[in-house]
Amino acid sequence: MMQGKVAIIGSGFSGLSAACYLAAAGYDVDVYEKNETIGGRARQFETKEGFRFDMGPSWYWMPDVIGDFFRDFDHEVSDFYELTSLNPQFEMVFDKESVCVPAGMQELRQLFEDIEESAGSRFDKFMEAARYKYEVGMKDFVNKPCHSWWEFVSPKIAKSALRLNLLTDFRKYVRQYFTDPKLVALMEFPVIFLGAAPKDIPAMYSLMNYGGYGLGTWYPAGGFVQVVEAMAKVAASMGVRFHVGQAVRRVLLEGSHAIGIQLDEETITCDVVVGSADYQHVESLLPADARNYSMDYWERKTFAPSCLIFYLGFKRKIDGLKHHTLFFENELDGHVHAIYTDKKWPESPLFYACCPSKTDKDVAPEGCENVFLLMPIATGLDDNDEIREQYFNEMIERLERHTGQTGLRDDIIYKKSYCVRDFMQDYNAYQGNAYGLANTLRQTAVWKPAVRNKKVDNLFYTGQLTVPGPGVPPAIISGKIIAQEIIKNKDLRYEKIV
């Protein structure tokens, strides 16, 4: 039985997820995407030289969450794409040495023991606590719509409260286990994906260490876009329709009810509207008095970073470079301070290099290398071309120093930069944010932007600016949460009163 017509704004992971769950429940679903390809930040582009670049996500962590999504629709990941376990998972470059992080837990334990005496046994304890947080957090915390704190009142959660370390900051928590700066950096790195300094993130998020190191780092053959295309295939098989190159200009209201959306040349009527695009942008499609939040609200929030990205095609192989490499020769605190406190370009930046052609021969021409460089930066910065080039030169010099290769600039046959103004233009991202809101304690659960509009009874929000937060697995979960909310509220269908 058809439950009603749903219009979803945006085709990122949360929009794709919501579309699938709603279609499976009998809803008639259309997804509207302003860009020419679906996937939001997880788009891919191909160059005339034969390079294929994933534009956004590159770390395939928490494979169980992604697998659970496909199993909900009687599929396995292997029905759509092949996963390769990366070993080493990544390399972390420090000032005078580098550390390769192996794939196996025993090998990881030995690495910690080799770096710091007795750290192996402390690693075991840390990861066992992280595993517990992961199992409780991913099953009992992140799947809630967070309308009220009462959702978290249960014997199991109460019993788990102390073990979850909700009121301990992550930085102090890590230092209870390890003192060597390299080990501290290895353990602090995963929470950078949550978009805040380790000192501002609850220790509960050590679950990220288990979701990454414990469950492994993977690569989907063909690139991260394979996940997008697989989800789209699931959606299409249930009747979901995708409309690309269709920017939504307004959400149309009648009283306190959304009756449709306005495109450039067409008006679409529907029973429910889901905003999977940037939350603040979706709000801008409404009259001011119908929005959940004012501009003052967004200005007060702590956003996860934006990024300066370079997509590079080299006409040669680069020896000494792994699939994932983190350049941590400089202090994390200085870079973090530039992002969140000073809100300026960093003086001594950290950055990340991804070289998928080390694993996948199809993303670059034969004998060539596909590389993208990513440097986290504050949102809202002026990112003129001169500044971009300044940091590009620094990153290339450090890449050459680490690999022992010279003349890399001369061997670049494709180069494209992407930064704050591009995030704003392509994704309507507030101040050019790349990852949504930071997962600080004051921006967790009920303190995140609400999943439901408080003044328009059939308008919902999903994605990285609401619960559960930034990252691919949380975005997929966010779509499921919203679908469940809509399914529970079956009185949303609106009959216009003439």
Secondary structure, DSSP 4 states (H G I P E B T S, - for coil): ----EEEEE--SHHHHHHHHHHHHTT-EEEEEESSSSSSGGG-EEE-TTS-EEE-S---B--HHHHHHHHHTTT--GGGT--EEE-SSSEEEE-SS-EEEE-SSHHHHHHHHHHHSTTHHHHHHHHHHHHHHHHHHIIIIITTS--S-GGGG-SHHHHHHHHHHTTTSBHHHHHHTT--SHHHHHHHHGGGGGGTS-GGGSBGGGGHHHIIIIIT--EEETT-THHHHHHHHHHHHHTT-EEEET----EEEEETTEEEEEE-SS-EEE-SEEEE-S-HHHHHHTS-GGG-S--HHHHHHS-BPPEEEEEEEEESS--TT--SEEEE--S-HHHHHHIIIII-S--SS--EEEE-GGGT-GGGS-TT-EEEEEEEEE-TT----HHHHHHHHHHHHHHHHHHHT---TGGGEEEEEEE-HHHHHHHH--GGG-SS-B---GGGSGGGSPPSB-SSSTTEEE-STTSSS-SSHHHHHHHHHHHHHHHHH-GGG------
